[in-house]
Amino acid sequence: MKKINIYETDTLVAQYCDFQYGDDYFGVENFAKVCAQKAIKYTSDTKQQNALDLGCATGRASFELACGFEHVTGIDYSENFVRVGKELQRTGSIGYLQNGEGELTTDKKIVVDDYEFKNNLAKVTFFQGDACNLEPKFSGYDLIMATNLIDRLYEPQLFLKNIHERISSGGVLVLTSPYTWSEEYTAKEFWIGGVRDEKGVEISTLDGLKKILEENFDLLATEDVPFVIRETSRKFQHTISQMSVWRKR
């Protein structure tokens, strides 16, 4: 069943603007940029023509992917998130409020000319959409990248079982996730991993991914990709996401 989108708030939009376009913290590089660069590297032996950035949020990774791909489609469940990417394309800048202490905030501004992707904006098209129920037109991709998405889907198995239909033969699927399964987002019956089976054996999320994806994909690599989300001037989330890279047979 389709869930209510908990991301449709101005506060979260501002937080993700800061996460995707703001400063780096504690020596951790920008997550969206790093993921896009790694995805470009892992697809260096493909056409690199069409890429899909699922769960694109405010669009940074989509723009970064456009540095290596001819066209990039960015899709997010949140219309408010997608609107940021569209506004950057339309006007070249957008403002947001960065949280400080209590009710204190700082005016911040994203200016496209400050980023290396500035000449590739026209190569990206943004849509609001549901990763578990994509329109048929979203297919034929050389790369599909879904960053920190699967543990926030209401039915991740549905997404994973059908995603091969949208990737060209020899194309690449890049998934990242910290595997923070929560019933707030996903009913426990749909968790890919982080559970025990009926015999009490632990099932990791990577094991769950292999069980579903290996029918159509070969696992190329896994690696850890850290990220930091700034909540306030003195509170940060430091998380380690696992990237898994799959090639469609």
Beta strands, then each sheet from edge to edge (+ up, - down):
strand 1: 50-54
strand 2: 71-76
strand 3: 93-99
strand 4: 105-111
strand 5: 124-128
strand 6: 141-147
strand 7: 167-177
strand 8: 195-196
strand 9: 202-203
strand 10: 217-232
strand 11: 235-248
sheet 1: 5+ 2+ 1+ 6+ 7+ 11- 10+
sheet 2: 3+ 4-
sheet 3: 8+ 9-
end
